[in-house]
């Protein structure tokens, strides 16, 4: 799939690229240009939000903006044309914008389609899909005649021929999700175009039935895309569309909770010595310019525990029925942002010194807060830390980040009475919680990891003796 095409020698079109790893759609958050504006190669023309992050899109050629195909707030499929540019302004009358809008599949004559390039073509990030997947799907609301509709449905199911009518219509990733959740697609009510079952349909079928009275049939009919509206004149309720990062979080958490059997263990530990070490490191010239806080020591403690118990750093491969042992640690840090929860990770954290780890943590947090975290920064995590203590709570039961086997929750560090050397004294105390995937992490292994983290925080000198 290419990101740009030529409608003529004069007009070029820029398509929504795959800005992440296999993402299928993105929402246009903001246009930075308008029709009539001059653009140059590499100029950012819009900001889009995918299921992973907000990304700015540069246009790869010069010209004058002729048309913006979609308004802000629209969710657009990867491969859809989003902007048309006049690359030869001043060379004649400019046709009306509507003349360059691509027509739905049903209205396009086969001979009018340009020949698709062979093989996989480079896009803005990574590479496009194979030649058989470059056909444009009809826009929402377009009427597709019988043969064309059958072709679209067959393509959505990853096949070029019409499927038996008895087989539910769903994309391969949706079929895999249903299999992982133990859902029979034949029992799922489709809400997608042409009767296609979506990921949301599968998650809805997997969710436990609510205790309230059943919804009336007329209320269950699929409605148009939701918009933020006040439910009543008094303003007692507001409906907010679920999309972008929030939608991805919801799907990931439901998928994780219903796929991986979670076990959570807890330990309360005296971290007084760790807090003293943090204070000393802040004054250390070797740590100058590095943000030193308890999370840095906790991250290092978890890395030491993983080194001592490497089997916890693994993933469950359902398709191949294998446990994938990771010989590297990409340490995820859960971060709350204005757009929702994201989990960027520090690549090869196991190889970093304490100052390097501190610098990476600082960069990760600042980038997340500014909304500049890239999809690549959130891919490939192996284990995660979530610091719920910053909100003043003692701890929680965290849900695993999909594809990972363990997540450590850190509670608030508080001054509490503690028995120390036979006497009750005020000490800095926190509670740790480790959730793990019980398919590949037994209770003994999970307990050892959590105990090792606690031991390092109680006696930080173990960073040296165990490291």
Secondary structure, DSSP 8 states (H G I E B T S, - for coil): --SEEESSSSEEEEE----SSS--EEEEEEES--TT-EE-TT-EEEEEE-SS-EEEEE-SS-EEEEEESS-TT-EEETT-EEEEEESSTTSS----HHHHS---GGGS-GGGS----SS--B-SSSB---GGG------TT----HHHHHHHHHHHTT-SS---TTS-EE-HHHHHHHHHHT--GGGS---SGGGEE-HHHHHHHHS---SS----HHHHS--SS---EESSTT---EE----HHHHHHHHHHHHHHHHS-EEEEEEEEE-HHHHHHHHHHHH-GGGTTS---HHHHHHHHHHHHHHHSGGGSEEEETTTTEEEE-SS--EEEEEEETTEEEEEEETTGGG--HHHHHHHHHHHHHHHHTT---GGGGSS--EEEEEGGGGT---------TT-SEEEEE---EEEEEEETTEEEEEEEEEEEEEEETTT--HHHHHHHHHHHHHHHHSTTHHHHT-
